[in-house]
Amino acid sequence: MRPVSIVKSLSAFWALVVMAGFAELGYVTLNISAMPVYLREVVGLGESTITAVGSVFLLTEAIFRAPMGMLSDHFGRRRLIVLGPLLTVFTSLATLAATHPLHFIALRALDGLGAAMLWPSVYAAIGDSVPAHKRAWAMSFLNMTYMSGVALGPLAGGLANDLSGAKQASFYLTACLFTAATLIAWRFYPRDGRVPSRADGASGEQLSLRAFLNALRIAPGHMLLAFVVFFGMGLIMLLVKLYAMDEFGVSETLFGVGLVAPALAIAALSLPLGRLADRLGRTRSIRVGLTLAAGVLWSVVAPSKPPIVWVLVAAALGAVSFVLTFAAWMAELSEIDPERRGVMLGAAGTAQGVGSILGALLGGFLYEHVPLTLGAMTIPAHRTPFIGCALMLTLGAALSWFVLKHDSVSHKSR
């Protein structure tokens, strides 16, 4: 087999960014806004079952991220970038015909497979297209699309449901978003053929389970750090909207509106923060970002019930820390082994996905069944997963000092 030829055109880069914007908006609308509310209020499932269904998406994505990254290294990024969102066009509409929990599980598994096809290929394609000293800045474009999705996904899904008076409306919206992503990738991202990596035409590494395990052995500390941080994020990722509705009594639309301003502000700051990550260096950016995220979350979970204004401020600060950390993190992963960028990003995605799955499963159980008692103070169960997330982010910040090595700061980025 031969590795993929590298596409470095400016039009291909922007096609990736725009396509990722539609896809990210679709995934946030589907997983954070549409599914939890639909499953609880229409289908009648409890929070534990809802997070179990959501975890199937994470599980499938985690299992297939590394294999799909390897496929993109060998057969080209474009095919997977087109097929990934196309799958979720089908599943978004098929969800409305589902009646049994097993139906939802099967459809979310297909969604996870589509995400596993899409994201390692997109990140690897971005890594292919820019030099190392600008890589965090380039990755920050994807952070910008992520934050735009966080800002607009809950609002778009909530508005679709509230204006139509039907919880099914947001699924039609996600089908349209993924259709747009598919068409953009199909029309504007160039065909990337296969070229030999050596004079004899042989590739440096065959597509195999051993190749995947070798990728894990190259950077075990990175994989551990990815698991810990995303385990913490998984504890709350499927519960944020339900928490806001239960803790503060907000409507779906109000929840979406509350996210718009801070998330769009962070989206606008993504590129400057990406340049800052290049200047600070990957290691320092990751350490600072994780420490800030942990501190912000502790400030929210420590009081018995934080003021909603501070929750919004904390959400903005947490988003800043995420953008700074994630741009540097993806740049760090892309530099571990540039010849196997797809599989390295996929392997880290698998570690992140496994952490997210286990966190989501535990988070749903904690949210529904496990209040905490600390002396005279009782913490309601729906806040317990957020305390767990703060603990995991604190552990991740500590681990970053042991796992990551100091990297040189590129003067070219100055």
DRENDO-1510 file (C-alpha; in Angstrom, 1 decimal, always signed):
<recs>
REC; n; res; u; v; w
REC; 1; MET; +0.0; +0.0; +0.0 .
REC; 2; ARG; +1.1; +3.5; -0.6 .
REC; 3; PRO; +0.6; +6.6; +1.6 .
REC; 4; VAL; -1.7; +9.4; +0.6 .
REC; 5; SER; -0.3; +12.3; -1.4 .
REC; 6; ILE; -0.4; +15.6; +0.5 .
REC; 7; VAL; -2.8; +18.3; -0.6 .
REC; 8; LYS; -1.5; +21.7; +0.2 .
REC; 9; SER; -3.7; +24.1; -1.8 .
REC; 10; LEU; -5.3; +27.1; -0.1 .
REC; 11; SER; -8.7; +26.2; -1.5 .
REC; 12; ALA; -8.5; +22.7; +0.0 .
REC; 13; PHE; -7.6; +24.3; +3.4 .
REC; 14; TRP; -10.6; +26.6; +3.3 .
REC; 15; ALA; -12.9; +23.8; +2.1 .
REC; 16; LEU; -11.8; +21.8; +5.2 .
REC; 17; VAL; -12.5; +24.7; +7.5 .
REC; 18; VAL; -16.0; +25.5; +6.0 .
REC; 19; MET; -17.0; +21.8; +5.8 .
REC; 20; ALA; -15.8; +21.3; +9.4 .
REC; 21; GLY; -18.0; +24.2; +10.5 .
REC; 22; PHE; -21.2; +22.6; +9.1 .
REC; 23; ALA; -20.2; +19.2; +10.5 .
REC; 24; GLU; -19.4; +20.5; +14.0 .
REC; 25; LEU; -22.6; +22.4; +14.1 .
REC; 26; GLY; -24.4; +19.3; +13.1 .
REC; 27; TYR; -22.7; +17.1; +15.8 .
REC; 28; VAL; -23.3; +19.6; +18.6 .
REC; 29; THR; -27.0; +20.0; +17.6 .
REC; 30; LEU; -27.5; +16.3; +17.3 .
REC; 31; ASN; -25.6; +15.1; +20.4 .
REC; 32; ILE; -25.9; +18.0; +22.9 .
REC; 33; SER; -29.3; +19.5; +21.9 .
REC; 34; ALA; -31.5; +17.1; +20.0 .
REC; 35; MET; -30.9; +13.6; +21.4 .
REC; 36; PRO; -31.0; +14.2; +25.2 .
REC; 37; VAL; -34.2; +16.2; +25.0 .
REC; 38; TYR; -35.9; +13.9; +22.5 .
REC; 39; LEU; -35.0; +10.7; +24.3 .
REC; 40; ARG; -36.2; +12.1; +27.7 .
REC; 41; GLU; -39.3; +14.0; +26.7 .
REC; 42; VAL; -40.6; +12.1; +23.6 .
REC; 43; VAL; -39.3; +8.5; +24.1 .
REC; 44; GLY; -39.4; +8.7; +27.9 .
REC; 45; LEU; -36.0; +7.4; +28.8 .
REC; 46; GLY; -34.1; +8.2; +32.0 .
REC; 47; GLU; -30.8; +10.0; +32.2 .
REC; 48; SER; -28.8; +6.8; +32.7 .
REC; 49; THR; -30.2; +5.3; +29.5 .
REC; 50; ILE; -29.8; +8.6; +27.6 .
REC; 51; THR; -26.1; +8.7; +28.5 .
REC; 52; ALA; -25.8; +5.1; +27.6 .
REC; 53; VAL; -27.2; +5.7; +24.2 .
REC; 54; GLY; -24.9; +8.7; +23.8 .
REC; 55; SER; -21.9; +6.6; +24.9 .
REC; 56; VAL; -22.4; +4.3; +22.0 .
REC; 57; PHE; -21.6; +7.2; +19.7 .
REC; 58; LEU; -18.4; +7.8; +21.7 .
REC; 59; LEU; -17.5; +4.1; +21.8 .
REC; 60; THR; -17.8; +3.5; +18.1 .
REC; 61; GLU; -15.9; +6.7; +17.4 .
REC; 62; ALA; -13.2; +5.6; +19.8 .
REC; 63; ILE; -12.9; +2.1; +18.4 .
REC; 64; PHE; -12.7; +3.3; +14.8 .
REC; 65; ARG; -10.7; +6.5; +15.0 .
REC; 66; ALA; -7.3; +4.9; +14.8 .
REC; 67; PRO; -8.2; +2.4; +12.0 .
REC; 68; MET; -9.8; +5.3; +10.0 .
REC; 69; GLY; -6.7; +7.4; +10.6 .
REC; 70; MET; -4.6; +4.6; +9.2 .
REC; 71; LEU; -7.0; +4.3; +6.2 .
REC; 72; SER; -6.6; +8.0; +5.5 .
REC; 73; ASP; -2.8; +7.6; +5.6 .
REC; 74; HIS; -3.0; +4.9; +3.0 .
REC; 75; PHE; -6.0; +5.6; +0.8 .
REC; 76; GLY; -6.5; +9.4; +1.0 .
REC; 77; ARG; -8.3; +11.9; +3.2 .
REC; 78; ARG; -11.0; +12.9; +0.8 .
REC; 79; ARG; -13.0; +9.6; +0.7 .
REC; 80; LEU; -13.4; +9.5; +4.4 .
REC; 81; ILE; -14.1; +13.2; +4.7 .
REC; 82; VAL; -17.0; +12.8; +2.3 .
REC; 83; LEU; -18.4; +9.5; +3.7 .
REC; 84; GLY; -18.3; +10.5; +7.4 .
REC; 85; PRO; -21.0; +13.3; +7.3 .
REC; 86; LEU; -23.0; +11.4; +4.7 .
REC; 87; LEU; -23.7; +8.6; +7.2 .
REC; 88; THR; -25.2; +11.1; +9.6 .
REC; 89; VAL; -27.5; +12.5; +7.0 .
REC; 90; PHE; -29.1; +9.0; +7.0 .
REC; 91; THR; -29.1; +8.5; +10.8 .
REC; 92; SER; -30.6; +11.9; +11.6 .
REC; 93; LEU; -33.7; +11.0; +9.6 .
REC; 94; ALA; -33.8; +7.4; +10.6 .
REC; 95; THR; -33.8; +8.4; +14.3 .
REC; 96; LEU; -37.4; +9.7; +13.8 .
REC; 97; ALA; -38.6; +6.3; +12.7 .
REC; 98; ALA; -36.8; +4.5; +15.7 .
REC; 99; THR; -39.0; +3.2; +18.5 .
REC; 100; HIS; -36.8; +0.8; +20.5 .
REC; 101; PRO; -33.7; +1.8; +22.5 .
REC; 102; LEU; -31.7; -0.7; +20.4 .
REC; 103; HIS; -32.7; +1.3; +17.3 .
REC; 104; PHE; -31.2; +4.4; +18.8 .
REC; 105; ILE; -28.1; +2.5; +19.9 .
REC; 106; ALA; -27.5; +1.2; +16.3 .
REC; 107; LEU; -28.0; +4.7; +14.8 .
REC; 108; ARG; -25.6; +6.3; +17.2 .
REC; 109; ALA; -23.1; +3.6; +16.4 .
REC; 110; LEU; -23.3; +4.6; +12.8 .
REC; 111; ASP; -22.9; +8.3; +13.8 .
REC; 112; GLY; -19.8; +7.3; +15.7 .
REC; 113; LEU; -18.3; +5.5; +12.7 .
REC; 114; GLY; -19.0; +8.6; +10.6 .
REC; 115; ALA; -17.2; +10.9; +13.1 .
REC; 116; ALA; -14.3; +8.4; +13.2 .
REC; 117; MET; -14.0; +8.7; +9.4 .
REC; 118; LEU; -14.2; +12.4; +9.4 .
REC; 119; TRP; -12.1; +14.0; +12.2 .
REC; 120; PRO; -8.8; +12.1; +12.1 .
REC; 121; SER; -8.8; +12.7; +8.3 .
REC; 122; VAL; -9.6; +16.4; +8.7 .
REC; 123; TYR; -6.9; +17.0; +11.4 .
REC; 124; ALA; -4.3; +15.0; +9.5 .
REC; 125; ALA; -5.2; +17.0; +6.3 .
REC; 126; ILE; -4.7; +20.3; +8.2 .
REC; 127; GLY; -1.4; +19.0; +9.6 .
REC; 128; ASP; -0.3; +18.0; +6.1 .
REC; 129; SER; -1.0; +21.5; +4.7 .
REC; 130; VAL; +1.0; +23.8; +7.0 .
REC; 131; PRO; +4.6; +24.0; +8.4 .
REC; 132; ALA; +5.2; +23.0; +12.0 .
REC; 133; HIS; +5.7; +26.5; +13.3 .
REC; 134; LYS; +2.1; +27.5; +12.1 .
REC; 135; ARG; +0.4; +24.2; +13.0 .
REC; 136; ALA; -1.3; +25.3; +16.3 .
REC; 137; TRP; -2.5; +28.4; +14.4 .
REC; 138; ALA; -3.9; +26.2; +11.6 .
REC; 139; MET; -5.5; +23.8; +14.1 .
REC; 140; SER; -7.2; +26.8; +15.8 .
REC; 141; PHE; -9.4; +27.2; +12.7 .
REC; 142; LEU; -11.0; +23.9; +13.7 .
REC; 143; ASN; -11.3; +25.2; +17.2 .
REC; 144; MET; -13.1; +28.2; +15.8 .
REC; 145; THR; -15.6; +25.9; +14.0 .
REC; 146; TYR; -16.0; +23.9; +17.3 .
REC; 147; MET; -16.8; +26.9; +19.3 .
REC; 148; SER; -19.1; +28.2; +16.7 .
REC; 149; GLY; -20.9; +24.8; +16.9 .
REC; 150; VAL; -21.1; +25.1; +20.6 .
REC; 151; ALA; -22.5; +28.6; +20.3 .
REC; 152; LEU; -25.1; +27.9; +17.6 .
REC; 153; GLY; -25.9; +24.2; +18.0 .
REC; 154; PRO; -28.0; +24.3; +21.1 .
REC; 155; LEU; -29.6; +27.6; +20.0 .
REC; 156; ALA; -30.4; +26.2; +16.5 .
REC; 157; GLY; -31.7; +22.9; +17.9 .
REC; 158; GLY; -33.7; +24.6; +20.6 .
REC; 159; LEU; -35.2; +27.2; +18.2 .
REC; 160; ALA; -36.1; +24.5; +15.7 .
REC; 161; ASN; -38.0; +22.6; +18.4 .
REC; 162; ASP; -39.6; +25.6; +20.2 .
REC; 163; LEU; -40.7; +27.3; +17.0 .
REC; 164; SER; -42.1; +24.2; +15.5 .
REC; 165; GLY; -43.5; +22.9; +18.7 .
REC; 166; ALA; -42.0; +19.4; +17.9 .
REC; 167; LYS; -38.9; +17.8; +19.3 .
REC; 168; GLN; -38.4; +16.2; +15.9 .
REC; 169; ALA; -37.5; +19.4; +14.1 .
REC; 170; SER; -33.9; +19.5; +15.2 .
REC; 171; PHE; -33.2; +16.2; +13.5 .
REC; 172; TYR; -34.3; +17.6; +10.1 .
REC; 173; LEU; -31.9; +20.5; +10.8 .
REC; 174; THR; -29.0; +18.2; +11.5 .
REC; 175; ALA; -29.7; +16.3; +8.2 .
REC; 176; CYS; -29.5; +19.6; +6.3 .
REC; 177; LEU; -26.2; +20.5; +8.0 .
REC; 178; PHE; -24.5; +17.2; +7.3 .
REC; 179; THR; -25.8; +17.3; +3.7 .
REC; 180; ALA; -24.1; +20.7; +3.3 .
REC; 181; ALA; -20.8; +19.3; +4.8 .
REC; 182; THR; -20.9; +16.3; +2.5 .
REC; 183; LEU; -21.4; +18.5; -0.6 .
REC; 184; ILE; -18.7; +20.9; +0.3 .
REC; 185; ALA; -16.1; +18.2; +0.8 .
REC; 186; TRP; -17.2; +16.3; -2.3 .
REC; 187; ARG; -17.1; +19.5; -4.5 .
REC; 188; PHE; -14.2; +21.5; -3.2 .
REC; 189; TYR; -11.6; +19.2; -1.5 .
REC; 190; PRO; -9.3; +17.8; -4.2 .
REC; 191; ARG; -8.9; +14.1; -5.0 .
REC; 192; ASP; -5.8; +12.9; -3.2 .
REC; 193; GLY; -4.3; +9.9; -4.8 .
REC; 194; ARG; -1.6; +7.5; -3.6 .
REC; 195; VAL; +2.1; +8.0; -4.1 .
REC; 196; PRO; +5.1; +5.8; -3.1 .
REC; 197; SER; +7.1; +6.9; -0.1 .
REC; 198; ARG; +10.2; +5.2; -1.3 .
REC; 199; ALA; +11.9; +4.7; -4.6 .
REC; 200; ASP; +10.8; +1.1; -4.8 .
REC; 201; GLY; +7.1; +2.1; -4.4 .
REC; 202; ALA; +6.7; +0.4; -1.0 .
REC; 203; SER; +5.2; +2.2; +1.9 .
REC; 204; GLY; +7.0; +2.5; +5.1 .
REC; 205; GLU; +4.4; +0.6; +7.1 .
REC; 206; GLN; +1.6; -1.8; +6.3 .
REC; 207; LEU; -2.0; -1.3; +7.4 .
REC; 208; SER; -2.3; -3.6; +10.4 .
REC; 209; LEU; -3.2; -4.0; +14.0 .
REC; 210; ARG; +0.6; -4.0; +14.8 .
REC; 211; ALA; +0.9; -0.6; +13.2 .
REC; 212; PHE; -1.8; +0.7; +15.5 .
REC; 213; LEU; -0.2; -0.9; +18.6 .
REC; 214; ASN; +3.2; +0.6; +17.6 .
REC; 215; ALA; +1.6; +4.0; +17.5 .
REC; 216; LEU; +0.3; +3.5; +21.0 .
REC; 217; ARG; +3.7; +2.5; +22.3 .
REC; 218; ILE; +5.4; +5.5; +20.8 .
REC; 219; ALA; +3.6; +7.9; +23.2 .
REC; 220; PRO; +2.0; +6.1; +26.1 .
REC; 221; GLY; +2.1; +9.2; +28.3 .
REC; 222; HIS; +0.2; +11.3; +25.7 .
REC; 223; MET; -2.4; +8.5; +25.5 .
REC; 224; LEU; -2.8; +8.5; +29.3 .
REC; 225; LEU; -3.1; +12.3; +29.5 .
REC; 226; ALA; -5.7; +12.2; +26.7 .
REC; 227; PHE; -7.7; +9.5; +28.6 .
REC; 228; VAL; -7.7; +11.4; +31.9 .
REC; 229; VAL; -8.8; +14.7; +30.5 .
REC; 230; PHE; -11.5; +13.3; +28.3 .
REC; 231; PHE; -12.8; +11.1; +31.0 .
REC; 232; GLY; -13.4; +14.2; +33.0 .
REC; 233; MET; -15.1; +16.0; +30.0 .
REC; 234; GLY; -17.2; +12.9; +29.4 .
REC; 235; LEU; -18.7; +13.1; +32.9 .
REC; 236; ILE; -20.6; +16.2; +31.9 .
REC; 237; MET; -20.6; +16.4; +28.1 .
REC; 238; LEU; -24.0; +14.8; +27.6 .
REC; 239; LEU; -25.6; +16.5; +30.7 .
REC; 240; VAL; -24.8; +20.2; +30.3 .
REC; 241; LYS; -28.2; +21.1; +28.8 .
REC; 242; LEU; -30.1; +18.9; +31.2 .
REC; 243; TYR; -28.1; +20.5; +34.1 .
REC; 244; ALA; -29.0; +24.0; +33.0 .
REC; 245; MET; -32.7; +23.1; +32.7 .
REC; 246; ASP; -32.7; +21.3; +36.1 .
REC; 247; GLU; -30.5; +23.7; +38.1 .
REC; 248; PHE; -31.7; +27.1; +36.7 .
REC; 249; GLY; -35.1; +26.2; +35.0 .
REC; 250; VAL; -34.1; +27.6; +31.7 .
REC; 251; SER; -35.9; +26.8; +28.4 .
REC; 252; GLU; -34.2; +25.2; +25.5 .
REC; 253; THR; -34.1; +28.5; +23.6 .
REC; 254; LEU; -32.8; +30.4; +26.6 .
REC; 255; PHE; -30.0; +27.8; +27.1 .
REC; 256; GLY; -29.0; +28.3; +23.5 .
REC; 257; VAL; -29.1; +32.1; +23.7 .
REC; 258; GLY; -26.9; +32.0; +26.8 .
REC; 259; LEU; -24.2; +30.2; +24.9 .
REC; 260; VAL; -24.1; +32.4; +21.9 .
REC; 261; ALA; -22.2; +35.4; +23.1 .
REC; 262; PRO; -19.4; +33.7; +25.0 .
REC; 263; ALA; -19.0; +31.0; +22.4 .
REC; 264; LEU; -18.9; +33.3; +19.4 .
REC; 265; ALA; -16.4; +35.6; +21.3 .
REC; 266; ILE; -14.1; +32.6; +21.8 .
REC; 267; ALA; -14.6; +31.6; +18.2 .
REC; 268; ALA; -13.3; +35.0; +17.2 .
REC; 269; LEU; -10.4; +34.6; +19.6 .
REC; 270; SER; -9.5; +31.2; +18.3 .
REC; 271; LEU; -6.9; +32.4; +15.7 .
REC; 272; PRO; -5.1; +34.8; +18.1 .
REC; 273; LEU; -5.1; +32.0; +20.7 .
REC; 274; GLY; -3.6; +29.7; +18.1 .
REC; 275; ARG; -0.8; +32.1; +17.4 .
REC; 276; LEU; -0.3; +32.5; +21.2 .
REC; 277; ALA; +0.0; +28.7; +21.5 .
REC; 278; ASP; +2.7; +28.8; +18.7 .
REC; 279; ARG; +4.6; +31.5; +20.6 .
REC; 280; LEU; +4.3; +30.0; +24.1 .
REC; 281; GLY; +5.1; +26.5; +22.8 .
REC; 282; ARG; +2.9; +23.5; +22.8 .
REC; 283; THR; +3.9; +22.2; +26.3 .
REC; 284; ARG; +3.4; +25.5; +28.1 .
REC; 285; SER; +0.1; +26.2; +26.3 .
REC; 286; ILE; -1.2; +22.8; +27.3 .
REC; 287; ARG; -0.2; +23.2; +31.0 .
REC; 288; VAL; -1.6; +26.7; +31.3 .
REC; 289; GLY; -4.8; +25.7; +29.5 .
REC; 290; LEU; -5.5; +22.7; +31.7 .
REC; 291; THR; -4.7; +24.6; +34.9 .
REC; 292; LEU; -7.1; +27.4; +33.9 .
REC; 293; ALA; -9.8; +25.0; +33.0 .
REC; 294; ALA; -9.6; +23.1; +36.3 .
REC; 295; GLY; -9.6; +26.4; +38.3 .
REC; 296; VAL; -12.6; +27.8; +36.5 .
REC; 297; LEU; -14.6; +24.6; +37.0 .
REC; 298; TRP; -13.8; +24.4; +40.7 .
REC; 299; SER; -15.1; +28.0; +41.0 .
REC; 300; VAL; -18.5; +26.8; +39.6 .
REC; 301; VAL; -18.9; +23.6; +41.6 .
REC; 302; ALA; -17.5; +24.8; +44.9 .
REC; 303; PRO; -20.5; +27.1; +45.8 .
REC; 304; SER; -23.8; +25.4; +46.7 .
REC; 305; LYS; -25.4; +27.1; +43.7 .
REC; 306; PRO; -23.4; +29.6; +41.7 .
REC; 307; PRO; -25.0; +32.8; +40.3 .
REC; 308; ILE; -26.0; +32.2; +36.6 .
REC; 309; VAL; -24.0; +35.3; +35.6 .
REC; 310; TRP; -20.8; +33.7; +37.0 .
REC; 311; VAL; -21.6; +30.5; +35.2 .
REC; 312; LEU; -21.7; +32.3; +31.9 .
REC; 313; VAL; -18.4; +34.1; +32.7 .
REC; 314; ALA; -16.8; +30.7; +33.8 .
REC; 315; ALA; -18.1; +29.1; +30.6 .
REC; 316; ALA; -16.3; +31.8; +28.6 .
REC; 317; LEU; -13.0; +31.4; +30.5 .
REC; 318; GLY; -13.3; +27.6; +30.2 .
REC; 319; ALA; -13.7; +28.0; +26.5 .
REC; 320; VAL; -10.6; +30.1; +26.3 .
REC; 321; SER; -8.6; +27.4; +28.1 .
REC; 322; PHE; -10.1; +24.8; +25.8 .
REC; 323; VAL; -9.1; +26.6; +22.6 .
REC; 324; LEU; -5.6; +27.3; +23.9 .
REC; 325; THR; -5.1; +23.7; +25.1 .
REC; 326; PHE; -6.7; +21.9; +22.1 .
REC; 327; ALA; -4.8; +23.8; +19.4 .
REC; 328; ALA; -1.5; +23.1; +21.1 .
REC; 329; TRP; -2.5; +19.5; +21.9 .
REC; 330; MET; -3.4; +18.7; +18.2 .
REC; 331; ALA; -0.1; +20.3; +17.1 .
REC; 332; GLU; +1.8; +18.2; +19.7 .
REC; 333; LEU; +0.2; +15.0; +18.4 .
REC; 334; SER; +0.9; +15.9; +14.8 .
REC; 335; GLU; +4.6; +16.2; +15.6 .
REC; 336; ILE; +5.1; +12.9; +17.4 .
REC; 337; ASP; +5.5; +11.0; +14.1 .
REC; 338; PRO; +4.8; +13.1; +11.0 .
REC; 339; GLU; +5.1; +10.0; +8.7 .
REC; 340; ARG; +2.1; +8.4; +10.5 .
REC; 341; ARG; +0.2; +11.5; +11.4 .
REC; 342; GLY; -3.2; +10.0; +10.6 .
REC; 343; VAL; -2.7; +7.0; +12.8 .
REC; 344; MET; -1.2; +9.0; +15.7 .
REC; 345; LEU; -4.1; +11.4; +15.7 .
REC; 346; GLY; -6.4; +8.4; +15.5 .
REC; 347; ALA; -4.8; +6.6; +18.4 .
REC; 348; ALA; -5.0; +9.7; +20.6 .
REC; 349; GLY; -8.6; +10.0; +19.5 .
REC; 350; THR; -9.2; +6.4; +20.6 .
REC; 351; ALA; -7.8; +7.2; +24.0 .
REC; 352; GLN; -9.9; +10.3; +24.2 .
REC; 353; GLY; -13.0; +8.5; +23.1 .
REC; 354; VAL; -12.6; +5.6; +25.6 .
REC; 355; GLY; -12.2; +8.2; +28.3 .
REC; 356; SER; -15.3; +10.1; +27.1 .
REC; 357; ILE; -17.3; +6.9; +27.0 .
REC; 358; LEU; -16.5; +5.8; +30.5 .
REC; 359; GLY; -17.0; +9.3; +31.8 .
REC; 360; ALA; -20.4; +9.6; +30.1 .
REC; 361; LEU; -21.6; +6.3; +31.5 .
REC; 362; LEU; -20.5; +7.2; +35.0 .
REC; 363; GLY; -21.7; +10.7; +34.6 .
REC; 364; GLY; -25.3; +9.6; +33.8 .
REC; 365; PHE; -25.4; +7.3; +36.8 .
REC; 366; LEU; -24.0; +10.0; +39.2 .
REC; 367; TYR; -26.4; +12.6; +37.8 .
REC; 368; GLU; -29.4; +10.4; +38.5 .
REC; 369; HIS; -28.4; +8.5; +41.7 .
REC; 370; VAL; -25.5; +9.9; +43.6 .
REC; 371; PRO; -25.9; +13.1; +45.7 .
REC; 372; LEU; -23.0; +14.0; +48.0 .
REC; 373; THR; -23.0; +14.8; +51.7 .
REC; 374; LEU; -20.1; +16.9; +53.1 .
REC; 375; GLY; -20.8; +17.6; +56.7 .
REC; 376; ALA; -23.9; +19.7; +57.0 .
REC; 377; MET; -23.9; +20.4; +53.2 .
REC; 378; THR; -25.7; +18.2; +50.7 .
REC; 379; ILE; -24.8; +18.4; +47.1 .
REC; 380; PRO; -27.6; +17.3; +44.8 .
REC; 381; ALA; -26.9; +14.5; +42.4 .
REC; 382; HIS; -27.1; +16.5; +39.2 .
REC; 383; ARG; -24.0; +18.5; +40.4 .
REC; 384; THR; -21.9; +15.4; +41.3 .
REC; 385; PRO; -20.6; +14.8; +37.7 .
REC; 386; PHE; -19.3; +18.4; +37.5 .
REC; 387; ILE; -17.2; +17.8; +40.7 .
REC; 388; GLY; -15.8; +14.7; +39.1 .
REC; 389; CYS; -14.9; +16.6; +36.0 .
REC; 390; ALA; -13.0; +19.3; +38.1 .
REC; 391; LEU; -11.0; +16.5; +39.8 .
REC; 392; MET; -10.0; +14.9; +36.5 .
REC; 393; LEU; -9.0; +18.2; +35.0 .
REC; 394; THR; -6.8; +18.9; +38.0 .
REC; 395; LEU; -5.2; +15.5; +37.6 .
REC; 396; GLY; -4.7; +16.2; +33.9 .
REC; 397; ALA; -2.9; +19.5; +34.7 .
REC; 398; ALA; -0.6; +17.6; +37.1 .
REC; 399; LEU; +0.1; +14.9; +34.6 .
REC; 400; SER; +1.1; +17.4; +31.9 .
REC; 401; TRP; +4.2; +18.3; +34.0 .
REC; 402; PHE; +5.4; +14.7; +33.9 .
REC; 403; VAL; +4.3; +13.6; +30.4 .
REC; 404; LEU; +5.1; +16.5; +28.1 .
REC; 405; LYS; +8.6; +17.6; +27.3 .
REC; 406; HIS; +9.7; +21.1; +26.7 .
REC; 407; ASP; +9.4; +22.1; +23.0 .
REC; 408; SER; +11.3; +24.8; +21.4 .
REC; 409; VAL; +9.4; +28.0; +20.6 .
REC; 410; SER; +9.6; +28.7; +16.9 .
REC; 411; HIS; +10.9; +32.2; +16.0 .
REC; 412; LYS; +9.1; +32.0; +12.7 .
REC; 413; SER; +5.8; +32.4; +14.5 .
REC; 414; ARG; +6.8; +35.6; +16.1 .
</recs>
